Amino acid sequence: MNDCIFCRIVAGELPSEEVASTERTFAFRDVKPALPVHVLVVPREHIVSADTVAPEHADLLAEMMDTAQRVARSEGLTDRGYRLVFNVGEDAQNSVAHLHMHLVGGRPMEWPPG
């Protein structure tokens, strides 16, 4: 997808601060962090959103979770906690149509979010 910003980041066409990477996933720091730690975990394959994930993506989702867990450990978040979030659609403020998981943490969080 030539016009997808995350596809271009994964391809190395746009700069990012890589945090972790596997054969099928890429994790990088959000340019507008909501919390002290804010990392996006994306599949290298273009999938529009969590709403378009299908059963054949099960292994990929497991790999995304594994990548997120490794990042949480490397960022020192496992003892205090962290949040994993998939946003879908405009009302959820999803601005990039490429499946991505937000890993956020580094300070206590409110629920519901502010």
Residue pairs with C-beta under 8 A, 6 or more apart in sequence:
1 7
1 46
1 98
2 8
4 46
4 96
4 97
4 98
5 14
5 96
5 98
6 40
6 42
6 46
6 96
6 98
6 100
7 46
7 98
8 14
9 15
9 16
9 26
9 28
9 42
10 26
10 42
10 44
16 28
16 29
17 28
17 29
18 26
18 27
18 28
19 27
19 28
19 29
19 39
19 71
19 74
19 75
20 26
20 27
20 41
20 67
20 70
20 71
20 74
21 27
21 67
22 63
22 66
22 67
23 44
24 43
24 44
24 45
24 60
24 63
25 41
25 42
25 43
25 44
25 60
25 63
25 64
25 67
26 41
26 42
26 43
26 44
27 39
27 40
27 41
27 42
27 67
27 68
27 71
27 103
28 39
28 40
28 42
29 38
29 39
29 40
30 38
30 39
30 40
30 102
33 104
34 102
34 104
35 104
35 105
35 106
35 107
35 109
36 105
36 106
36 107
37 75
37 77
37 82
37 103
37 104
37 105
37 106
38 102
38 103
38 104
39 68
39 71
39 75
39 102
39 103
39 104
40 100
40 101
40 102
40 103
41 64
41 67
41 68
41 71
41 100
41 101
41 103
42 64
42 98
42 99
42 100
42 101
43 60
43 64
43 99
45 60
46 98
47 53
47 57
47 60
47 98
47 99
48 97
48 98
48 99
49 86
49 88
49 89
49 94
49 97
49 98
49 99
50 86
50 88
50 99
51 88
51 89
52 99
53 61
53 99
64 101
65 84
68 84
68 101
68 103
71 103
72 78
72 82
72 103
72 105
75 82
75 105
75 106
77 105
77 106
80 105
81 105
82 103
82 104
82 105
83 102
83 103
83 104
83 105
83 109
84 101
84 102
84 103
85 101
85 102
85 104
86 99
86 100
86 101
86 102
87 93
87 94
87 102
88 94
